[in-house]
């Protein structure tokens, strides 16, 4: 079951044209699940995961920085659905 955060600012960011474009570009550059590849499996990436949860920010400016600023592949991760769910469970995040 997929649940979405109740944070309105977070929802707005993930529904923005800017995020949708960045997500699409990232998936084009990383078409395979990065966690599965690390374990020797080949599975298509469907989701783009924020390694540092956007919701962990305290201000909208910090949220925007976490959402949009890709730093040498350290903030985003292309994942299949099972790996994305697992990533959120590990973070104890309220989304996914």
Number of C-alpha atoms within 10 A of each C-alpha: 4 7 8 11 13 10 11 9 16 19 13 11 18 16 11 11 11 12 16 13 11 16 20 13 12 18 20 12 10 16 17 19 25 20 19 18 13 9 8 9 12 13 16 18 22 17 21 21 21 20 16 14 17 23 21 11 16 9 11 14 10 13 18 16 13 21 25 18 13 14 9 7 10 11 18 21 20 26 26 21 17 12 18 22 19 12 18 17 13 9 12 10 16 14 15 16
